[in-house]
Amino acid sequence: MRRRTYLATATATGVALAGCAELGWNGSNTEPDERATDTPPPLEGRRNRNDRRLFRLRRVVGGRRTGVAGRRRVRRRTVSSPRGRRRTRTPARRFVPRLPARRGTGSLQFDGGDESIHDEALPLLEEYGYSATAFVPTDPIRASAGHDGDRLTESQLETLADAGWTIGSDTANGRLLPDLDPDERAAQLTDAREWLENEGHGDGARFVSYPAGRYDAASLDLVDETYDLGFAAGQPVQGRVVDAARYPRAVDPEAPEALLERTADLGGITVLCYHGLAGDAVDRFEETMTYLDALVAEGDLEVAGPETLASEYAETE
């Protein structure tokens, strides 16, 4: 499986020179002129808080910067070392034009398959007209509500899917992938995808969430081979993912409104992920959705699912 990955680069030299210019230094080997008052021209891509354009991203081709974003895909190669041959994940030198500037993008996800996703999150999101992604461990899914447990039932999954939700993989039973031997690790990933496809959730079967956000190099390689995107914990408000097997998101965020505001301000992407809703968390989630809806109404933010993230920020074969 081949996929695109992305690299966002900053022009550190330009920032440093701009800082020197503010001190009055013109690049010569002399002391800064403290009387200099000319304000240096803004760097290309710099913006104030009211300018909601994306930063201009650049790539380097033959030592020359261009006005497009560099976007690289990860390739595996075998290298030799004193300890023997091993496989590494290294970026291939392949660049494509950047996407045009756009408003911020938010995505909503739920991990673990808790029944509150159906009972609390679904009706609340329907009030606002949004859908989300439910990453479920496939083995504990109950055949009916009469079975013991607090996981979603097959019927509830169908209800979520009918409401426009994406049903993705939280592996077969949610065990931590780094703790498993190679065969068990592979089975956790492949069995879950096969179950989702057999149950009619083929679109969501392309995506996986790492249980508890835990992964290692072997897990990344398997996810890269088995899924289109792998979601883990990481920094929100990112522009382009570096590795499609390690898509970052904010898990159970403490200040989601601030993340959404920053996403709208910078024109980036933020994925908010929750592990079910109960008690005060329901009211808190409703407040967050009210805030998100206001940003959408203002035209500063859009809500998208993993299908959009995959189609616009990753390439698969």
N, C-alpha and C positions, 0 to 999 in steps of 0.2 A: 504494500500500500504506500502510495506517495502522497505527500501533502505539502502545502505551502506553509511556511512559517514566516514570521515577520520580525523586522528589526527597525526600531525607531532610534535614530541617532541625533544627538545634540551637537551643536557647533561650539565646543568648549573654547576654542581659540578666539572666536568672535566675541564670546561673553567676556573673556579676560581682557581683550583689547578695548571693549566698550567700557569696562570698569576703569581701565587706565585713562581712557579719554575723559571720563568724568573728573579725573584728578588733574586734567590738563596736559597729560603726556601725549605727545604726537608720535611716539615710536622711536625718537632719537635717544641717544645715551646721555640724557641730561636730566636735571632735577625737574619734577613736575612744577608747573607754573600755577601757584595757588590763586593767581588773579584770573585765571581762565574761567570764563562764564558760559562759553558756548556749549549748548546741550548737544551731545552726539546724536546723530540720526538713529532712530530705533532699528534694532536688528530685525531682519526679515523673519517674520514668524512670531515676534513678540507682540503681546496684546495686553490690554488692560482688562479689568474684571467685566466691563460692559461689552467687550468685544468677544462674542461667543464663537468665533471661527476656530477651526482646528489649527494647531501649530503647523507651519510648513515643515515638512520632513524632507530630508535630503538623502541622497545616496552618493557614493563616490565611485566613479568609473575612470580607471586609468589615471588616478590622482586628481580628477576634476570633479567638483561637486555639481550636482544637478538639482533641479527643483522638484524632484519626485521622491517618494519615500522608498527606501530599500526594503525589500520583502524577500526573505530567504526561507527555503525549506530545509528540513533536517534530513540528512543522509547518513546512513550507517557505513562505516568502513572498518576494515580490519587493520590493526597496527601491530607491530612487533615490539616487544619490550624484553628486558632481561628475565621477566617472569613468564614469558610466552606470548602467544598471540591472543588478542582480545578485541572485542568489537566496541566501538565508541560511537556516540551520536555527535556528528559534526555538521555544521551548516554548509549546505552547498552554495556556491557563489552564483546564485540565480536571482535576478532582480526583475520586478515588474512595476508598472506605474502605480502610484499611490491612488487611493480612492479619493473622490472629490470631497471637499469640506461638507460636513453634515452636522445636524443637531446631535445632542447626546443620546445614547442608547442605554436603556435599562432592561434587565432580564430578571425574572422571578423564578426561583427554584425551591423545591422541598426535598429533603433527603430522608431516608429511613422507612418510608411507607407507613407512617403513623396514621391511624384512622381519623385524627383531627384534620388532616389535609382535606378529606372529603367533607367532614361535618362543619368545619369552621372556615377554612381558607377558600373553598370552592364558592359557597354562597356570597362571601364577602367580595371576592374578585368579580363575580358575576354582576354585582351591583355597579361596578365601575366599568364593566365591559372588557376586562383583561383575562388572560389565561396565563398559565405557568407550566413549569415542568416538574413532574413528580418522579424522582429517582427511587426505585423500589428494589429491595432485595427480593428476588423472585421466589425463593423457596418458602418463606413465611407467609406469602400471600394466601389468604384464606379462601376456601371454596364458597363459603357463605357466612353470613353474620352469626349463624348458630354455632360455629366453631369457636373455641376459646382463643383469646388473644385480642390485641388492640391494633393489629395490622390491617391494612386495607383488604377488602375482599375483591374477588374477580369482578363482581357486579359493580362495585364502587370504581374500580379502574375503568370500566366501560363508561360509567357516568362522566368521569373526568375527561376521558378521550372524546366523548360526544360534545363536551363543553369547549373543545378546542385545546385541551391540555396535551402536552407531550409526555408520554410514559417512557422513561429511560431506565437504565440499569444502575443499581447500587450493588452490583455483583450478585451471586446466587444467594448468599445468606449473610452478607455484610461483614464477613471476617476480614481482619486487617491483612492486606496482601503481602506486606513484607514479612509477616510471621509464617507464611506458608511455604511448603516446598514447591519446586517448579511445576510439578503435575497438578497439585491442588490449586495453585495460583492460576494456571491456565484454565482449569475447569471452572473456577469461580467466574471468570470473564466470559468464556465461550458458552457455558451452559445458560447463563443469564441472557445473553443475546439471543440464543436459540429459542428460549422460552418466550421472550417478548415477540419474536417474529412469528412463532406458532400461534400466539394469542391475538394476533392482528395488530401489534404495536410495532410494526416494522420501521416506521419513521423514527420513533424514539429509540429503537434498538441500536441506532448508530452512535448513541451518546452514553457515557458512563460517568458516575461520580465515585471517587475513591472513598471507601468507608473511613470515616473519621479524618479524611484528608491525608491519609498516610500512603506513601508509595516509596519505592526504591527504584534503582536503575532497571532491574528486571521487570518490574511492574510497568514502568514507562514504555519499555520495548513492546510488551504484550498489548498494552492499550493502543499503542501506535499501529500495531498490526491488526487489531480486532475492531477498533472503533474509529469514528471520525474525529470526535473530540472527547478529551478526558478532563473532567472538572475537579479542581482541588482548591484548597485555600490559597490566598495570595493577596496582592495589592489590588484594590479597586481602582476605578477610573483610569484604566490603561487604554492605550491606543491600539496597539497591535500585539498579538500574542507572539512570544518567542518560540513556543513549542505547543502545537495543537494537542498534544497528549497531556498538557499541564495548563489548562485554561484557568486563570485566576478568578477568584470571586470572594466576596465578603460573606463569611459564614456567621449566622446569628449576630448581625452587626449591632453594636451598642448605639450608634448615632447614624441611622440610615438616612435621615433627612439631609444631614450634612454631606453625605456621600452623593446623594442624588443631586443636590444643588451644585456640588463641584463638578459632577458629570455633565450637567447642563451647561455650566459655565465654560468648561474646557472642551466640550464636544467629544468626550471620550465614551468608554463603555464600562458599565458596572453591573455585575451580577450579584444579586442579593439572594442568599440561601438560608433557609430555615429548617429546623428539625421538628416540625409540628407546632401547633398552637394550643395553648391551654392557659386558663386563668387570665392574669393581666396581659399576657403576651397577645391575646386576641385584640384587646383594645389598642395596644401599642401598634400592632400590625395595621389596624384600621387607620390610625393616625398617619402611619407611613404611606398608606395607599391614598389617603386624601391629599397628602403633600405631593406625591408622585402625579396624581391626576391633575393637580393645579399646574405643574410644570408641563405636562402634556398639552393642556388646554392653552398655555401660553406659546406653544410651538417650540419649546426649548428642549423637549425630551420625547423620545418614542419608546415604546415597549416592544421587545422582540424576543422570540424564542431561540433555542439552539440551532434550529434549521437556518435561520437568518445568519447567526454567527458563523455557522459552518460554510454557508454559501458565499459569504462576503469576506471571510477571514481565514479560510482554509481551502486546500485543494485535495481531493481524493480521487483515487482511481479504482 
